[in-house]
Amino acid sequence: MSKTVLFVCVENSFRSQIAEAYFNKYAPEGWIAVSAGIKPAERVHPNAVRLMLEEGIDINHKNPE
């Protein structure tokens, strides 16, 4: 059985996307993270995408929910 962690912020375009990406990269087996926003933005902030690419994590395909 997997365990899920939820990261929530207002627009789900920066901090929660980054938190989800880091968690999913380093989480123990059986754990997964998802992120959400109470007023989701139209897209993930370009600076978040750039920052995560520098870390070797591609979140370009993500959509705020």
Order of alpha helices (4+ residues) and beta strands (2+ residues): beta-alpha-beta-alpha
